[in-house]
Amino acid sequence: MPNSPSTHLMKPLFHPAAEDLTVQGILHALSDPVRVHIFAKIVDAMCAQICSAFAEVEGCAIPKSTLSQHFKVLRGAGLIHSQRKGVEMHNVARCAEVDARFPGLVGTIVEAYKTQRDRERRAARRRLAKAA
């Protein structure tokens, strides 16, 4: 059955080679607050993360099409490797490959993001406490 769904081949995902990664591409990908949040969570995870786990980021719902675009940008920058498994896309960070090309870059960005996020959360809690 040549046209059955099980024999339909999906378009392969693009993953740049490590030698093709650029600082500009990485900085662009991580300049968006949703993408840096997603990437930091993937980096912290001990296993592959599915895209649907990020349907809500910092209390805001993310449309499926927008989420797909964010993952495409992260993948295109070489920050994650995605693999289709059934209906889900499983994503892992490519930190070792990126770090081999640009030592310390991604780790520094992720840590700076976490510091900023924690500072913003503390400030929000203080504002809530003052308002109460």
N, CA, C and O atoms as a GROMACS GRO file, in nm:
protein
  528
    1MET      N    1   0.084  -0.119   0.000
    1MET     CA    2   0.000   0.000   0.000
    1MET      C    3   0.088   0.125   0.000
    1MET      O    4   0.122   0.176   0.107
    2PRO      N    5   0.124   0.175  -0.115
    2PRO     CA    6   0.216   0.287  -0.123
    2PRO      C    7   0.165   0.415  -0.058
    2PRO      O    8   0.247   0.497  -0.016
    3ASN      N    9   0.036   0.437  -0.050
    3ASN     CA   10  -0.016   0.562   0.005
    3ASN      C   11  -0.066   0.550   0.149
    3ASN      O   12  -0.127   0.644   0.200
    4SER      N   13  -0.042   0.439   0.213
    4SER     CA   14  -0.090   0.425   0.351
    4SER      C   15  -0.008   0.515   0.443
    4SER      O   16   0.109   0.541   0.417
    5PRO      N   17  -0.070   0.563   0.551
    5PRO     CA   18   0.000   0.653   0.644
    5PRO      C   19   0.128   0.594   0.700
    5PRO      O   20   0.224   0.668   0.724
    6SER      N   21   0.134   0.463   0.720
    6SER     CA   22   0.252   0.402   0.780
    6SER      C   23   0.372   0.405   0.685
    6SER      O   24   0.486   0.398   0.730
    7THR      N   25   0.346   0.414   0.554
    7THR     CA   26   0.458   0.418   0.461
    7THR      C   27   0.494   0.560   0.419
    7THR      O   28   0.591   0.581   0.346
    8HIS      N   29   0.417   0.657   0.466
    8HIS     CA   30   0.446   0.797   0.433
    8HIS      C   31   0.573   0.841   0.506
    8HIS      O   32   0.583   0.830   0.628
    9LEU      N   33   0.668   0.891   0.432
    9LEU     CA   34   0.792   0.937   0.493
    9LEU      C   35   0.782   1.084   0.527
    9LEU      O   36   0.739   1.165   0.444
   10MET      N   37   0.822   1.119   0.648
   10MET     CA   38   0.821   1.258   0.690
   10MET      C   39   0.951   1.324   0.645
   10MET      O   40   1.054   1.258   0.629
   11LYS      N   41   0.944   1.453   0.626
   11LYS     CA   42   1.062   1.529   0.586
   11LYS      C   43   1.168   1.518   0.695
   11LYS      O   44   1.137   1.536   0.813
   12PRO      N   45   1.292   1.487   0.658
   12PRO     CA   46   1.396   1.475   0.761
   12PRO      C   47   1.422   1.609   0.829
   12PRO      O   48   1.408   1.715   0.768
   13LEU      N   49   1.459   1.603   0.954
   13LEU     CA   50   1.490   1.724   1.031
   13LEU      C   51   1.631   1.770   1.000
   13LEU      O   52   1.721   1.688   0.981
   14PHE      N   53   1.650   1.900   0.995
   14PHE     CA   54   1.782   1.958   0.969
   14PHE      C   55   1.856   1.977   1.101
   14PHE      O   56   1.804   2.040   1.193
   15HIS      N   57   1.976   1.922   1.110
   15HIS     CA   58   2.065   1.941   1.224
   15HIS      C   59   2.202   1.980   1.166
   15HIS      O   60   2.267   1.898   1.102
   16PRO      N   61   2.245   2.104   1.188
   16PRO     CA   62   2.374   2.144   1.131
   16PRO      C   63   2.490   2.067   1.194
   16PRO      O   64   2.484   2.027   1.310
   17ALA      N   65   2.594   2.048   1.117
   17ALA     CA   66   2.716   1.987   1.169
   17ALA      C   67   2.780   2.083   1.269
   17ALA      O   68   2.764   2.205   1.259
   18ALA      N   69   2.851   2.028   1.365
   18ALA     CA   70   2.914   2.110   1.469
   18ALA      C   71   3.005   2.217   1.408
   18ALA      O   72   3.010   2.330   1.459
   19GLU      N   73   3.075   2.184   1.302
   19GLU     CA   74   3.167   2.282   1.242
   19GLU      C   75   3.093   2.395   1.171
   19GLU      O   76   3.154   2.496   1.136
   20ASP      N   77   2.964   2.380   1.150
   20ASP     CA   78   2.884   2.484   1.085
   20ASP      C   79   2.814   2.577   1.184
   20ASP      O   80   2.749   2.673   1.143
   21LEU      N   81   2.826   2.550   1.314
   21LEU     CA   82   2.762   2.634   1.415
   21LEU      C   83   2.830   2.770   1.420
   21LEU      O   84   2.952   2.780   1.403
   22THR      N   85   2.751   2.874   1.444
   22THR     CA   86   2.806   3.010   1.454
   22THR      C   87   2.762   3.074   1.585
   22THR      O   88   2.655   3.043   1.638
   23VAL      N   89   2.844   3.163   1.634
   23VAL     CA   90   2.808   3.240   1.754
   23VAL      C   91   2.682   3.320   1.725
   23VAL      O   92   2.592   3.327   1.810
   24GLN      N   93   2.674   3.382   1.608
   24GLN     CA   94   2.558   3.462   1.572
   24GLN      C   95   2.430   3.379   1.575
   24GLN      O   96   2.328   3.424   1.627
   25GLY      N   97   2.434   3.258   1.521
   25GLY     CA   98   2.318   3.171   1.520
   25GLY      C   99   2.274   3.132   1.660
   25GLY      O  100   2.155   3.129   1.690
   26ILE      N  101   2.370   3.102   1.745
   26ILE     CA  102   2.341   3.064   1.883
   26ILE      C  103   2.283   3.183   1.959
   26ILE      O  104   2.182   3.169   2.029
   27LEU      N  105   2.345   3.300   1.944
   27LEU     CA  106   2.295   3.418   2.015
   27LEU      C  107   2.156   3.456   1.966
   27LEU      O  108   2.070   3.494   2.046
   28HIS      N  109   2.132   3.445   1.836
   28HIS     CA  110   1.998   3.474   1.784
   28HIS      C  111   1.896   3.378   1.845
   28HIS      O  112   1.791   3.421   1.893
   29ALA      N  113   1.927   3.249   1.842
   29ALA     CA  114   1.833   3.148   1.894
   29ALA      C  115   1.801   3.173   2.041
   29ALA      O  116   1.687   3.154   2.083
   30LEU      N  117   1.900   3.213   2.118
   30LEU     CA  118   1.880   3.231   2.262
   30LEU      C  119   1.841   3.373   2.300
   30LEU      O  120   1.832   3.405   2.418
   31SER      N  121   1.818   3.459   2.200
   31SER     CA  122   1.777   3.597   2.230
   31SER      C  123   1.628   3.607   2.262
   31SER      O  124   1.583   3.707   2.317
   32ASP      N  125   1.553   3.505   2.228
   32ASP     CA  126   1.409   3.505   2.255
   32ASP      C  127   1.385   3.444   2.394
   32ASP      O  128   1.438   3.337   2.423
   33PRO      N  129   1.306   3.510   2.479
   33PRO     CA  130   1.285   3.460   2.616
   33PRO      C  131   1.221   3.321   2.622
   33PRO      O  132   1.253   3.243   2.712
   34VAL      N  133   1.134   3.289   2.530
   34VAL     CA  134   1.072   3.156   2.530
   34VAL      C  135   1.176   3.051   2.491
   34VAL      O  136   1.184   2.945   2.553
   35ARG      N  137   1.254   3.080   2.388
   35ARG     CA  138   1.355   2.982   2.343
   35ARG      C  139   1.462   2.960   2.449
   35ARG      O  140   1.503   2.846   2.471
   36VAL      N  141   1.509   3.064   2.513
   36VAL     CA  142   1.613   3.044   2.615
   36VAL      C  143   1.555   2.966   2.732
   36VAL      O  144   1.625   2.884   2.792
   37HIS      N  145   1.428   2.988   2.766
   37HIS     CA  146   1.363   2.911   2.872
   37HIS      C  147   1.356   2.762   2.833
   37HIS      O  148   1.393   2.675   2.911
   38ILE      N  149   1.310   2.736   2.711
   38ILE     CA  150   1.301   2.598   2.662
   38ILE      C  151   1.439   2.532   2.665
   38ILE      O  152   1.454   2.421   2.714
   39PHE      N  153   1.538   2.602   2.611
   39PHE     CA  154   1.672   2.544   2.604
   39PHE      C  155   1.728   2.517   2.743
   39PHE      O  156   1.788   2.412   2.765
   40ALA      N  157   1.711   2.609   2.837
   40ALA     CA  158   1.761   2.589   2.973
   40ALA      C  159   1.697   2.466   3.036
   40ALA      O  160   1.765   2.390   3.106
   41LYS      N  161   1.568   2.446   3.013
   41LYS     CA  162   1.499   2.328   3.068
   41LYS      C  163   1.552   2.199   3.004
   41LYS      O  164   1.570   2.098   3.072
   42ILE      N  165   1.578   2.203   2.874
   42ILE     CA  166   1.633   2.085   2.807
   42ILE      C  167   1.773   2.055   2.859
   42ILE      O  168   1.807   1.939   2.882
   43VAL      N  169   1.854   2.159   2.879
   43VAL     CA  170   1.988   2.141   2.932
   43VAL      C  171   1.984   2.076   3.071
   43VAL      O  172   2.063   1.987   3.101
   44ASP      N  173   1.891   2.121   3.155
   44ASP     CA  174   1.880   2.069   3.291
   44ASP      C  175   1.823   1.928   3.299
   44ASP      O  176   1.843   1.858   3.398
   45ALA      N  177   1.751   1.887   3.196
   45ALA     CA  178   1.684   1.757   3.198
   45ALA      C  179   1.786   1.643   3.190
   45ALA      O  180   1.891   1.655   3.127
   46MET      N  181   1.751   1.536   3.253
   46MET     CA  182   1.838   1.418   3.250
   46MET      C  183   1.799   1.322   3.137
   46MET      O  184   1.861   1.217   3.120
   47CYS      N  185   1.697   1.359   3.060
   47CYS     CA  186   1.652   1.277   2.949
   47CYS      C  187   1.591   1.367   2.842
   47CYS      O  188   1.575   1.487   2.864
   48ALA      N  189   1.559   1.309   2.729
   48ALA     CA  190   1.499   1.386   2.619
   48ALA      C  191   1.368   1.447   2.664
   48ALA      O  192   1.293   1.386   2.742
   49GLN      N  193   1.340   1.567   2.616
   49GLN     CA  194   1.217   1.638   2.649
   49GLN      C  195   1.128   1.646   2.526
   49GLN      O  196   1.176   1.674   2.416
   50ILE      N  197   1.000   1.621   2.544
   50ILE     CA  198   0.907   1.630   2.433
   50ILE      C  199   0.858   1.773   2.419
   50ILE      O  200   0.849   1.847   2.517
   51CYS      N  201   0.828   1.812   2.297
   51CYS     CA  202   0.785   1.949   2.268
   51CYS      C  203   0.662   1.989   2.349
   51CYS      O  204   0.654   2.102   2.398
   52SER      N  205   0.567   1.898   2.363
   52SER     CA  206   0.442   1.932   2.432
   52SER      C  207   0.464   1.966   2.579
   52SER      O  208   0.375   2.025   2.642
   53ALA      N  209   0.579   1.932   2.634
   53ALA     CA  210   0.610   1.968   2.774
   53ALA      C  211   0.625   2.120   2.788
   53ALA      O  212   0.625   2.172   2.900
   54PHE      N  213   0.638   2.190   2.677
   54PHE     CA  214   0.658   2.334   2.680
   54PHE      C  215   0.537   2.411   2.626
   54PHE      O  216   0.550   2.524   2.580
   55ALA      N  217   0.421   2.348   2.630
   55ALA     CA  218   0.299   2.414   2.582
   55ALA      C  219   0.265   2.536   2.667
   55ALA      O  220   0.188   2.622   2.625
   56GLU      N  221   0.322   2.542   2.786
   56GLU     CA  222   0.306   2.659   2.872
   56GLU      C  223   0.445   2.697   2.924
   56GLU      O  224   0.516   2.612   2.978
   57VAL      N  225   0.482   2.823   2.907
   57VAL     CA  226   0.611   2.872   2.952
   57VAL      C  227   0.588   2.994   3.040
   57VAL      O  228   0.528   3.093   2.998
   58GLU      N  229   0.637   2.984   3.163
   58GLU     CA  230   0.623   3.093   3.260
   58GLU      C  231   0.478   3.141   3.270
   58GLU      O  232   0.451   3.261   3.276
   59GLY      N  233   0.385   3.044   3.272
   59GLY     CA  234   0.244   3.077   3.289
   59GLY      C  235   0.172   3.122   3.164
   59GLY      O  236   0.053   3.154   3.170
   60CYS      N  237   0.239   3.125   3.051
   60CYS     CA  238   0.176   3.167   2.925
   60CYS      C  239   0.164   3.048   2.831
   60CYS      O  240   0.260   2.974   2.810
   61ALA      N  241   0.044   3.030   2.776
   61ALA     CA  242   0.022   2.922   2.678
   61ALA      C  243   0.094   2.957   2.548
   61ALA      O  244   0.089   3.071   2.502
   62ILE      N  245   0.160   2.859   2.490
   62ILE     CA  246   0.231   2.877   2.364
   62ILE      C  247   0.158   2.795   2.258
   62ILE      O  248   0.147   2.673   2.272
   63PRO      N  249   0.107   2.859   2.151
   63PRO     CA  250   0.040   2.782   2.044
   63PRO      C  251   0.136   2.679   1.984
   63PRO      O  252   0.256   2.702   1.976
   64LYS      N  253   0.080   2.566   1.943
   64LYS     CA  254   0.160   2.456   1.888
   64LYS      C  255   0.247   2.501   1.771
   64LYS      O  256   0.363   2.460   1.760
   65SER      N  257   0.192   2.584   1.683
   65SER     CA  258   0.269   2.629   1.566
   65SER      C  259   0.386   2.717   1.608
   65SER      O  260   0.495   2.709   1.551
   66THR      N  261   0.364   2.801   1.708
   66THR     CA  262   0.472   2.887   1.759
   66THR      C  263   0.579   2.802   1.826
   66THR      O  264   0.698   2.826   1.807
   67LEU      N  265   0.537   2.705   1.903
   67LEU     CA  266   0.630   2.615   1.971
   67LEU      C  267   0.715   2.540   1.869
   67LEU      O  268   0.836   2.524   1.888
   68SER      N  269   0.653   2.493   1.762
   68SER     CA  270   0.727   2.424   1.656
   68SER      C  271   0.833   2.514   1.596
   68SER      O  272   0.945   2.470   1.567
   69GLN      N  273   0.799   2.640   1.576
   69GLN     CA  274   0.896   2.736   1.521
   69GLN      C  275   1.012   2.758   1.617
   69GLN      O  276   1.127   2.766   1.573
   70HIS      N  277   0.984   2.769   1.746
   70HIS     CA  278   1.091   2.786   1.846
   70HIS      C  279   1.188   2.667   1.842
   70HIS      O  280   1.310   2.685   1.845
   71PHE      N  281   1.133   2.546   1.834
   71PHE     CA  282   1.219   2.428   1.829
   71PHE      C  283   1.299   2.424   1.699
   71PHE      O  284   1.414   2.381   1.698
   72LYS      N  285   1.239   2.468   1.590
   72LYS     CA  286   1.310   2.473   1.462
   72LYS      C  287   1.430   2.568   1.470
   72LYS      O  288   1.537   2.537   1.418
   73VAL      N  289   1.411   2.683   1.534
   73VAL     CA  290   1.521   2.781   1.548
   73VAL      C  291   1.632   2.722   1.636
   73VAL      O  292   1.750   2.734   1.602
   74LEU      N  293   1.595   2.660   1.747
   74LEU     CA  294   1.695   2.599   1.836
   74LEU      C  295   1.771   2.488   1.763
   74LEU      O  296   1.893   2.476   1.778
   75ARG      N  297   1.700   2.409   1.686
   75ARG     CA  298   1.762   2.300   1.609
   75ARG      C  299   1.854   2.358   1.500
   75ARG      O  300   1.965   2.310   1.480
   76GLY      N  301   1.806   2.461   1.431
   76GLY     CA  302   1.884   2.523   1.324
   76GLY      C  303   2.012   2.589   1.372
   76GLY      O  304   2.110   2.599   1.299
   77ALA      N  305   2.009   2.635   1.497
   77ALA     CA  306   2.129   2.696   1.556
   77ALA      C  307   2.226   2.589   1.607
   77ALA      O  308   2.338   2.621   1.646
   78GLY      N  309   2.181   2.463   1.606
   78GLY     CA  310   2.266   2.354   1.653
   78GLY      C  311   2.262   2.332   1.803
   78GLY      O  312   2.347   2.262   1.858
   79LEU      N  313   2.165   2.391   1.870
   79LEU     CA  314   2.158   2.381   2.015
   79LEU      C  315   2.089   2.254   2.064
   79LEU      O  316   2.117   2.206   2.174
   80ILE      N  317   2.000   2.199   1.982
   80ILE     CA  318   1.930   2.076   2.021
   80ILE      C  319   1.931   1.976   1.907
   80ILE      O  320   1.948   2.012   1.791
   81HIS      N  321   1.914   1.852   1.943
   81HIS     CA  322   1.894   1.745   1.846
   81HIS      C  323   1.754   1.691   1.871
   81HIS      O  324   1.720   1.656   1.984
   82SER      N  325   1.674   1.684   1.766
   82SER     CA  326   1.536   1.637   1.777
   82SER      C  327   1.521   1.507   1.701
   82SER      O  328   1.580   1.486   1.595
   83GLN      N  329   1.439   1.418   1.758
   83GLN     CA  330   1.413   1.290   1.694
   83GLN      C  331   1.264   1.259   1.707
   83GLN      O  332   1.207   1.268   1.816
   84ARG      N  333   1.203   1.222   1.595
   84ARG     CA  334   1.062   1.184   1.598
   84ARG      C  335   1.049   1.043   1.656
   84ARG      O  336   1.120   0.951   1.616
   85LYS      N  337   0.958   1.030   1.751
   85LYS     CA  338   0.925   0.899   1.807
   85LYS      C  339   0.773   0.894   1.815
   85LYS      O  340   0.713   0.952   1.905
   86GLY      N  341   0.713   0.824   1.721
   86GLY     CA  342   0.568   0.822   1.713
   86GLY      C  343   0.518   0.961   1.678
   86GLY      O  344   0.562   1.021   1.581
   87VAL      N  345   0.425   1.011   1.758
   87VAL     CA  346   0.369   1.145   1.731
   87VAL      C  347   0.445   1.255   1.805
   87VAL      O  348   0.416   1.373   1.787
   88GLU      N  349   0.540   1.217   1.888
   88GLU     CA  350   0.615   1.315   1.968
   88GLU      C  351   0.753   1.341   1.909
   88GLU      O  352   0.811   1.256   1.841
   89MET      N  353   0.803   1.460   1.936
   89MET     CA  354   0.938   1.498   1.899
   89MET      C  355   1.019   1.502   2.029
   89MET      O  356   0.985   1.576   2.121
   90HIS      N  357   1.125   1.423   2.037
   90HIS     CA  358   1.210   1.416   2.155
   90HIS      C  359   1.335   1.502   2.130
   90HIS      O  360   1.398   1.491   2.025
   91ASN      N  361   1.369   1.586   2.227
   91ASN     CA  362   1.476   1.684   2.210
   91ASN      C  363   1.580   1.672   2.320
   91ASN      O  364   1.547   1.661   2.438
   92VAL      N  365   1.706   1.676   2.279
   92VAL     CA  366   1.818   1.677   2.373
   92VAL      C  367   1.911   1.791   2.337
   92VAL      O  368   1.921   1.830   2.220
   93ALA      N  369   1.979   1.843   2.436
   93ALA     CA  370   2.075   1.952   2.413
   93ALA      C  371   2.203   1.896   2.350
   93ALA      O  372   2.244   1.783   2.378
   94ARG      N  373   2.264   1.978   2.266
   94ARG     CA  374   2.391   1.940   2.203
   94ARG      C  375   2.506   2.016   2.269
   94ARG      O  376   2.598   2.062   2.202
   95CYS      N  377   2.500   2.029   2.400
   95CYS     CA  378   2.597   2.110   2.474
   95CYS      C  379   2.742   2.068   2.450
   95CYS      O  380   2.829   2.153   2.430
   96ALA      N  381   2.768   1.938   2.450
   96ALA     CA  382   2.906   1.892   2.432
   96ALA      C  383   2.961   1.935   2.297
   96ALA      O  384   3.076   1.979   2.288
   97GLU      N  385   2.880   1.923   2.192
   97GLU     CA  386   2.925   1.962   2.059
   97GLU      C  387   2.946   2.113   2.049
   97GLU      O  388   3.045   2.160   1.992
   98VAL      N  389   2.851   2.189   2.106
   98VAL     CA  390   2.862   2.335   2.102
   98VAL      C  391   2.982   2.380   2.186
   98VAL      O  392   3.056   2.470   2.146
   99ASP      N  393   2.999   2.317   2.302
   99ASP     CA  394   3.109   2.356   2.390
   99ASP      C  395   3.245   2.323   2.328
   99ASP      O  396   3.343   2.395   2.352
  100ALA      N  397   3.252   2.217   2.251
  100ALA     CA  398   3.378   2.184   2.183
  100ALA      C  399   3.413   2.292   2.081
  100ALA      O  400   3.531   2.321   2.060
  101ARG      N  401   3.313   2.351   2.020
  101ARG     CA  402   3.336   2.456   1.919
  101ARG      C  403   3.355   2.593   1.983
  101ARG      O  404   3.442   2.669   1.942
  102PHE      N  405   3.272   2.624   2.085
  102PHE     CA  406   3.277   2.754   2.153
  102PHE      C  407   3.279   2.730   2.304
  102PHE      O  408   3.176   2.739   2.370
  103PRO      N  409   3.397   2.699   2.359
  103PRO     CA  410   3.405   2.663   2.501
  103PRO      C  411   3.343   2.768   2.594
  103PRO      O  412   3.378   2.886   2.591
  104GLY      N  413   3.250   2.720   2.676
  104GLY     CA  414   3.189   2.804   2.779
  104GLY      C  415   3.075   2.892   2.734
  104GLY      O  416   3.005   2.948   2.819
  105LEU      N  417   3.053   2.906   2.606
  105LEU     CA  418   2.952   3.000   2.556
  105LEU      C  419   2.812   2.965   2.606
  105LEU      O  420   2.745   3.047   2.668
  106VAL      N  421   2.767   2.844   2.577
  106VAL     CA  422   2.631   2.806   2.611
  106VAL      C  423   2.612   2.799   2.762
  106VAL      O  424   2.509   2.844   2.813
  107GLY      N  425   2.709   2.744   2.833
  107GLY     CA  426   2.698   2.736   2.979
  107GLY      C  427   2.686   2.874   3.042
  107GLY      O  428   2.609   2.892   3.135
  108THR      N  429   2.762   2.969   2.992
  108THR     CA  430   2.756   3.105   3.044
  108THR      C  431   2.620   3.168   3.017
  108THR      O  432   2.563   3.233   3.105
  109ILE      N  433   2.568   3.150   2.897
  109ILE     CA  434   2.439   3.207   2.862
  109ILE      C  435   2.328   3.146   2.948
  109ILE      O  436   2.244   3.218   3.001
  110VAL      N  437   2.328   3.013   2.962
  110VAL     CA  438   2.224   2.946   3.041
  110VAL      C  439   2.231   2.989   3.187
  110VAL      O  440   2.128   3.015   3.249
  111GLU      N  441   2.350   2.997   3.243
  111GLU     CA  442   2.364   3.040   3.384
  111GLU      C  443   2.320   3.185   3.402
  111GLU      O  444   2.255   3.217   3.501
  112ALA      N  445   2.354   3.271   3.308
  112ALA     CA  446   2.311   3.411   3.315
  112ALA      C  447   2.158   3.420   3.308
  112ALA      O  448   2.097   3.498   3.380
  113TYR      N  449   2.098   3.339   3.221
  113TYR     CA  450   1.952   3.336   3.212
  113TYR      C  451   1.890   3.293   3.345
  113TYR      O  452   1.795   3.356   3.392
  114LYS      N  453   1.944   3.188   3.405
  114LYS     CA  454   1.890   3.138   3.532
  114LYS      C  455   1.904   3.242   3.642
  114LYS      O  456   1.813   3.260   3.723
  115THR      N  457   2.017   3.311   3.646
  115THR     CA  458   2.038   3.417   3.746
  115THR      C  459   1.935   3.527   3.726
  115THR      O  460   1.874   3.573   3.823
  116GLN      N  461   1.916   3.570   3.603
  116GLN     CA  462   1.818   3.675   3.573
  116GLN      C  463   1.678   3.630   3.610
  116GLN      O  464   1.603   3.705   3.672
  117ARG      N  465   1.641   3.508   3.572
  117ARG     CA  466   1.508   3.454   3.601
  117ARG      C  467   1.483   3.449   3.752
  117ARG      O  468   1.376   3.487   3.799
  118ASP      N  469   1.582   3.402   3.827
  118ASP     CA  470   1.567   3.393   3.973
  118ASP      C  471   1.554   3.532   4.035
  118ASP      O  472   1.474   3.551   4.127
  119ARG      N  473   1.630   3.627   3.985
  119ARG     CA  474   1.623   3.765   4.034
  119ARG      C  475   1.484   3.824   4.006
  119ARG      O  476   1.426   3.890   4.092
  120GLU      N  477   1.432   3.800   3.887
  120GLU     CA  478   1.299   3.849   3.851
  120GLU      C  479   1.190   3.784   3.937
  120GLU      O  480   1.095   3.851   3.977
  121ARG      N  481   1.204   3.656   3.966
  121ARG     CA  482   1.105   3.587   4.050
  121ARG      C  483   1.108   3.641   4.193
  121ARG      O  484   1.003   3.662   4.253
  122ARG      N  485   1.228   3.665   4.247
  122ARG     CA  486   1.238   3.722   4.382
  122ARG      C  487   1.176   3.861   4.387
  122ARG      O  488   1.105   3.895   4.482
  123ALA      N  489   1.201   3.942   4.285
  123ALA     CA  490   1.145   4.077   4.280
  123ALA      C  491   0.992   4.070   4.272
  123ALA      O  492   0.924   4.150   4.336
  124ALA      N  493   0.940   3.978   4.196
  124ALA     CA  494   0.794   3.963   4.185
  124ALA      C  495   0.735   3.921   4.319
  124ALA      O  496   0.629   3.970   4.358
  125ARG      N  497   0.802   3.830   4.390
  125ARG     CA  498   0.753   3.789   4.522
  125ARG      C  499   0.755   3.905   4.620
  125ARG      O  500   0.663   3.920   4.701
  126ARG      N  501   0.859   3.988   4.614
  126ARG     CA  502   0.866   4.106   4.703
  126ARG      C  503   0.752   4.203   4.673
  126ARG      O  504   0.690   4.257   4.764
  127ARG      N  505   0.724   4.224   4.544
  127ARG     CA  506   0.614   4.313   4.506
  127ARG      C  507   0.481   4.259   4.558
  127ARG      O  508   0.398   4.336   4.608
  128LEU      N  509   0.460   4.129   4.546
  128LEU     CA  510   0.336   4.068   4.596
  128LEU      C  511   0.326   4.082   4.748
  128LEU      O  512   0.219   4.110   4.801
  129ALA      N  513   0.437   4.062   4.817
  129ALA     CA  514   0.436   4.073   4.962
  129ALA      C  515   0.406   4.216   5.006
  129ALA      O  516   0.335   4.236   5.105
  130LYS      N  517   0.459   4.313   4.936
  130LYS     CA  518   0.432   4.455   4.969
  130LYS      C  519   0.288   4.491   4.943
  130LYS      O  520   0.229   4.570   5.017
  131ALA      N  521   0.229   4.432   4.838
  131ALA     CA  522   0.091   4.463   4.802
  131ALA      C  523  -0.008   4.399   4.898
  131ALA      O  524  -0.122   4.445   4.910
  132ALA      N  525   0.034   4.294   4.967
  132ALA     CA  526  -0.059   4.222   5.057
  132ALA      C  527  -0.077   4.292   5.189
  132ALA      O  528  -0.152   4.244   5.275
   0.00000   0.00000   0.00000
